[in-house]
Every structure is written in C-alpha cells, then in structure tokens.
C-alpha cells in the first residue's frame, strides 16, 4: 500500500503535497495532521477538489472525523500526536479525512489551509480497492445445470438404444 509523509510549508495556502498514483480499480486517500494538532488541509485529485468518502470505508478514520467537502475535519485543541499515523488517526483533536480516488492515474495534491503554528505536517495513506470478480447469478447456474442434466439424460438414452 503506497503511503507517505509531506511536510507543509509555513504559510497557509502554500502547496505541500504532490503525488501521482496509479490505481486500476480506484481507492481511498486518508490524510491526517501529525505532530501538533491545529493544522487543516484541502485535498485535490486531478486538479479539482477531492470528494469526501461517505462514512468510514477504510476503517482508518475514527468516528466523528469526517472530511468536509475536500477539506480534512476541523481540528480540535490539544497537543495532538507524534509522527505515528495510526496514533494520529485515533486522536480526536487531529484533523483527518478520507477521500475517494477514481480508477486510473491520479494526481493528488494537498494545501495547508489552517495552522496553529508556523506550519503543518501531514501524513497520508492510499488504500487501493481490490479487483472485483463477477459471480454468476442463480439463473446462470440453473441454465448451466439444466444443460448438463440434459446432456447426461441424452447420453444415457444413447447407451440404452
């Protein structure tokens, strides 16, 4: 699973993350503030605002930390967390959000839009969707079974004739 860390620039509104990722089946991008809480990021995918994932599709973002449009959740106040992305995702004061990545090659960028200090640090995780396999419907199974049964009956009749 690709993942990485992007150090934000000091001024809000400055670009701080740019990555190109190819996901044949699409996937999800989970971004979180790390270290000191108070930073908030706006995410873009392919040059336009990222789409927030509905609910918690990856299981990474704890309840209540839902992305708002193309922006990570509103940060709380507190000390935040360390550089451990798992710890940061489970810390309520930390701004985070999960966004949808469409199938194909995606250019992901993030911008620091609010900060409690001289700059911010963001970690991210990209989680690809697994390939989907088609499962035959019951009608297909019934048709196949009937054909095999018919072949068996025809063969039996030919033996006894």
C-alpha positions as CSV (number, residue, x, y, z in Angstrom):
1,X,0.0,0.0,0.0
2,X,1.6,3.3,-1.0
3,X,1.8,5.9,1.7
4,X,4.0,8.8,2.6
5,X,4.6,12.0,4.5
6,X,4.5,15.5,3.2
7,X,5.9,18.4,5.2
8,X,3.7,21.5,4.8
9,X,5.2,24.9,4.0
10,X,5.0,27.6,6.6
11,X,2.2,29.8,5.2
12,X,-1.4,28.6,4.9
13,X,-2.4,28.3,1.3
14,X,1.0,27.1,0.2
15,X,1.2,23.7,-1.6
16,X,2.6,20.9,0.5
17,X,1.9,17.6,-1.2
18,X,2.0,16.4,-4.7
19,X,2.0,12.7,-5.7
20,X,1.0,10.7,-8.7
21,X,-0.6,7.3,-8.0
22,X,-2.0,4.7,-10.4
23,X,-4.8,2.6,-9.0
24,X,-6.6,0.4,-11.7
25,X,-9.7,0.0,-9.5
26,X,-9.6,3.3,-7.7
27,X,-9.2,3.6,-3.9
28,X,-9.2,5.9,-1.0
29,X,-6.8,8.6,0.3
30,X,-6.7,9.1,4.1
31,X,-4.9,12.3,5.1
32,X,-4.2,13.3,8.7
33,X,-2.4,16.1,10.5
34,X,0.5,14.8,12.6
35,X,2.6,16.1,15.4
36,X,0.9,19.2,16.9
37,X,-2.9,19.5,16.3
38,X,-4.4,22.5,14.7
39,X,-3.5,22.0,11.0
40,X,-6.1,21.5,8.3
41,X,-5.6,20.5,4.7
42,X,-7.5,20.8,1.5
43,X,-7.1,17.9,-0.9
44,X,-7.3,18.0,-4.7
45,X,-7.4,15.0,-7.0
46,X,-6.6,15.6,-10.7
47,X,-6.8,19.3,-10.3
48,X,-10.2,19.6,-8.6
49,X,-11.5,19.3,-5.0
50,X,-11.3,15.8,-3.7
51,X,-14.6,14.0,-2.9
52,X,-15.0,13.1,0.7
53,X,-15.7,9.4,1.3
54,X,-19.1,8.6,2.8
55,X,-18.8,7.0,6.3
56,X,-15.6,5.2,7.1
57,X,-14.9,2.9,4.1
58,X,-11.3,2.1,5.1
59,X,-11.8,1.8,8.8
60,X,-8.9,4.2,9.3
61,X,-10.6,7.4,10.3
62,X,-12.3,7.2,13.7
63,X,-16.0,8.2,14.1
64,X,-16.6,11.9,14.1
65,X,-13.6,12.8,12.0
66,X,-15.4,13.1,8.7
67,X,-13.9,15.1,5.8
68,X,-15.8,18.3,5.0
69,X,-16.1,18.6,1.2
70,X,-12.5,18.5,0.0
71,X,-11.0,19.5,3.4
72,X,-9.9,17.4,6.4
73,X,-12.0,17.6,9.5
74,X,-11.9,20.7,11.8
75,X,-9.1,20.2,14.3
76,X,-9.6,20.3,18.0
77,X,-7.4,21.8,20.6
78,X,-4.7,19.8,22.4
79,X,-1.3,18.5,22.0
80,X,-2.0,16.3,19.1
81,X,0.1,13.2,18.4
82,X,3.5,12.2,17.2
83,X,4.6,11.1,13.7
84,X,2.7,7.8,14.1
85,X,-0.1,7.9,11.6
86,X,-2.2,5.3,13.4
87,X,-2.0,7.2,16.7
88,X,-2.9,10.4,14.9
89,X,-5.9,8.9,13.2
90,X,-7.2,7.7,16.6
91,X,-6.7,11.1,18.3
92,X,-9.9,13.2,18.2
93,X,-8.1,16.5,18.2
94,X,-6.3,15.7,15.0
95,X,-7.7,16.8,11.6
96,X,-8.1,14.0,9.2
97,X,-10.4,12.8,6.3
98,X,-10.8,10.0,3.8
99,X,-11.3,10.9,0.1
100,X,-12.3,8.9,-3.0
101,X,-9.7,8.2,-5.7
102,X,-11.1,7.3,-9.1
103,X,-9.7,4.4,-11.1
104,X,-6.6,5.2,-13.2
105,X,-3.7,7.5,-12.7
106,X,-4.5,10.2,-10.1
107,X,-2.5,13.4,-9.3
108,X,-3.0,14.1,-5.6
109,X,-2.2,17.5,-4.1
110,X,-2.8,19.0,-0.7
111,X,-2.7,22.5,0.6
112,X,-2.3,23.7,4.2
113,X,-5.4,25.9,4.8
114,X,-5.3,26.5,8.5
115,X,-2.5,26.1,11.1
116,X,-1.9,26.6,14.8
117,X,1.7,27.3,14.3
118,X,4.5,28.1,11.8
119,X,3.5,25.2,9.5
120,X,2.0,21.8,9.5
121,X,2.9,18.2,8.8
122,X,0.6,15.8,7.0
123,X,0.8,12.0,6.6
124,X,-1.3,10.1,4.2
125,X,-2.3,6.5,3.3
126,X,-3.5,5.4,-0.1
127,X,-5.6,2.2,0.1
128,X,-6.4,0.6,-3.3
129,X,-9.8,-1.0,-3.9
130,X,-9.4,-4.7,-4.6
131,X,-10.2,-6.0,-8.1
132,X,-13.8,-7.1,-8.4
133,X,-14.7,-10.5,-9.8
134,X,-18.1,-11.3,-11.3
135,X,-20.1,-14.1,-9.7
136,X,-22.6,-15.8,-11.9
137,X,-26.2,-15.2,-11.0
138,X,-28.5,-18.0,-9.9
139,X,-30.3,-18.0,-13.3
140,X,-26.9,-18.7,-15.0
141,X,-26.2,-21.6,-12.6
142,X,-29.7,-23.0,-13.3
143,X,-29.2,-22.8,-17.0
144,X,-25.8,-24.5,-16.8
145,X,-27.1,-27.2,-14.5
146,X,-30.1,-27.9,-16.8
147,X,-27.8,-28.2,-19.8
148,X,-25.5,-30.7,-18.0
149,X,-28.5,-32.7,-16.8
150,X,-29.8,-32.7,-20.4
151,X,-26.5,-34.0,-21.8
152,X,-26.5,-36.7,-19.1
153,X,-30.0,-37.8,-20.0
154,X,-29.2,-37.8,-23.7
155,X,-26.1,-39.8,-23.2
156,X,-27.9,-42.4,-21.1
157,X,-30.6,-42.8,-23.8
158,X,-28.0,-43.3,-26.4
159,X,-26.3,-46.1,-24.3
160,X,-29.6,-47.9,-23.9
161,X,-30.7,-47.6,-27.5
